[in-house]
Amino acid sequence: MTSIKTSARYFSTYCKLLDLTPETVLGYKSILDVGAGLSEFTGRSLELGVNAVAIDLRYSDIDALTKQYLSQPLPDSVDEMIRQFRGRIDGCSTLAEMQGIIRKDREQRVRKFLNYYLNYQDSFKQGNCFDLPHDKDSFDLSLSVELIFNRRYFTQEQAVHSLKEMLRVAREVRVQSYVPVSFDGSFPIEGVSYNLREGNYGTLLILQRD
Ligand SMILES: C[S@@+](CC[C@H](N)C(=O)[O-])C[C@H]1O[C@@H](n2cnc3c(N)ncnc32)[C@H](O)[C@@H]1O
């Protein structure tokens, strides 16, 4: 399995990947983001008035997490930079220019995250997706972007374990990945409705407890 790096997706990106809008986010009273990394989703949701909580295995050392994110190596070819960061580096022509833009972009994402983290520290909790530190039905929605549904990170068995945990703490679950875990045959969790959507933004799995 690939080692799991962190990332820092914006609220708007989460909405696209999870088929949500700011309005539909507001329709949930409480949301848990599992494997939240340095994303601004929880901070923005809190600002909107949703009782949002972010869980990440590595929130025990935020300083190390941000340092690791900022020092993640960048591709050393223009083609690969364009493949990975298209849209963010439009107008750049040299590799150095592209890398400079992405480094600055990462710093901006970290600043945004830290701002939310400092304002709402109680909402960012260290925790493991296999053993969520919450009671049954603590949230309306539990979601995860590029963690538990990514087959480079988790086996099918691990994904199911974590999905069951997410379904324990919330009646609705949304998980997205560009490289999704595949469930051969029938879906291995009983008592849930199962909706798989494949689109431009990877694969989205939506589960609802019956
Ligand atoms: C690829 S990042 C995605 C971050 C965020 N969801 C985003 O899209 O910006 C995966 C995150 O999952 C966290 N993680 C890895 N294993 C975990 C586990 N067992 N339980 C909870 N979080 C975990 C990592 O620390 C990392 O921050």
The ligand as a Gaussian input file, in Angstrom:
#p B3LYP/6-31G(d) Opt

LIG

0 1
 C       -4.937000      12.183000       1.118000
 S       -5.242000      13.003000       2.653000
 C       -6.862000      13.697000       2.379000
 C       -7.092000      14.904000       3.263000
 C       -8.420000      15.637000       3.012000
 N       -9.533000      14.716000       3.053000
 C       -8.399000      16.342000       1.676000
 O       -8.966000      15.807000       0.721000
 O       -7.796000      17.418000       1.589000
 C       -5.574000      11.631000       3.747000
 C       -5.583000      12.020000       5.233000
 O       -5.998000      10.874000       5.990000
 C       -5.252000      10.810000       7.193000
 N       -5.276000       9.404000       7.689000
 C       -4.479000       8.367000       7.315000
 N       -4.832000       7.236000       7.947000
 C       -5.893000       7.566000       8.740000
 C       -6.693000       6.816000       9.654000
 N       -6.473000       5.493000       9.876000
 N       -7.688000       7.460000      10.304000
 C       -7.905000       8.796000      10.110000
 N       -7.156000       9.543000       9.269000
 C       -6.165000       8.944000       8.585000
 C       -3.864000      11.302000       6.804000
 O       -3.159000      11.786000       7.934000
 C       -4.207000      12.406000       5.778000
 O       -4.281000      13.677000       6.387000

